[in-house]
Amino acid sequence: MIDDQRDARPPDLVPTEIPVDVVRELALRYAAGDTLESLVARYPYSYRKIRTTLIDAGVTLRPPRIPLPPTPPGLVNAYLDGRSIRQLATTYGMSYNQTRNILRAEGVELRRRGQP
């Protein structure tokens, strides 16, 4: 006896569309300071669905809060003297993105790739 349940889909546990009143509530909560993660924990929708819905509703999303380590002494001056982000990342034992984010947080105008 063969159980031919392969074509049967499991029931959708998450609604595919977010009702308009819930979209308004999401936007209000986000504007009041809730994070996307807290909205995902509260509502039965995925992170991507909530994020996309907020963007479609005209909500400007806040940049992620990524804690940066303190700026190592000499990092900014070394970049301004011509060292590349990749060189600085290696020298200071950080990732490329972390080094770049620290420079941006310090207000440094970054060079385009390959520019002295």
N, C-alpha and C positions, 0 to 999 in steps of 0.2 A: 504494500500500500504506500503510495507516494503522496506526501503532503504538499500540495501545490499552493503554498502561501507566499511564494516569491513575488508575485505580482501585487499582492495586497499591501497597500501603504498603511503605515501606522497612523492613527488619528493625529491631526495637527494639534499640538499642545500650545502653540503660540499663534495668536491671531495674525493674519497677514497684513491687515491694515489697522492703523491706530485711529480710533474715533476722534473727531474734531475736538470734542470737549476734553479728551485726554491730552491731545496735542497742546491745547491752551494751558492745561495744568502743568504739563512738562515744561513748557516755556516759562511759566511763572515760577516754578520751583527752581529752574536753572538760573533765572534772573535773580532769585533770592539767595543764590549761593550754593545750591546743591550741585554736586559734581555729576558727570555722566555715570560714573560708577555707582553712586548712590541711587540714581534714577533706575539703573539696571537692576539693582537689588530690590527696589520697591515695586517695579512694574514688570509684567510678564513679556518683556521684549528684549531683544538682543542689544548689545552695545551699538553695533552698526545701525540697527533699525532706529534706535533713539537718536543717535547722532545725525543720521541722514534726515530724519523727520524734523529735528530742530533746525537744521540748515535750510531745508525746504520751507520751513515756516518763517524764515528770515532772521533767525536768532544768530547773533555773532558769537561764536564760541570763544571762550577764554583759552589762552595758551596753556599747555600742560604745566603743572607745577613740578618741575624737576629740580630737586635740591642739587646745587652745585657745590663742589668743595671750594675752600678758600683759594683765591688766586695765588699760585706759587710766585714767590719773589722773582722778578726778572722775566716772567713770561711775556708780559705785554711789550716790554722794551726789546726783547729778542725778536718778537714778531715784527715790530716797527723797524728793526734793523735789518730785516730781510729774510729771517728764518721762515721756513714753511710751517704750516700747521702740523703736517705729518712729522717733521723733524722735532717740533716742540712736544708733540704727543709722545714720541719715543724718549726724548730727553727727560720729560717729567713723569713718565710712567702712567700716562692716561690714554684713553681712546681718542681717536681723531675727533669724533663728535663732541665729546666732553671738552676737549681743548677748544674747539671752535665755539661751543656755547659759552665757555668762560670768557673768551675774547669778545664775543658779542655782548655779554652781560657787562663787560668793562667799558663798552662803548667804542670799541675799536672798529674802524671801517675796514672790512676785510677786502683783500685783493682778489681779483678774479684768478681763476686757476691758471698757473703758469706765468703770472705777472710778478715782476720783481718788487 
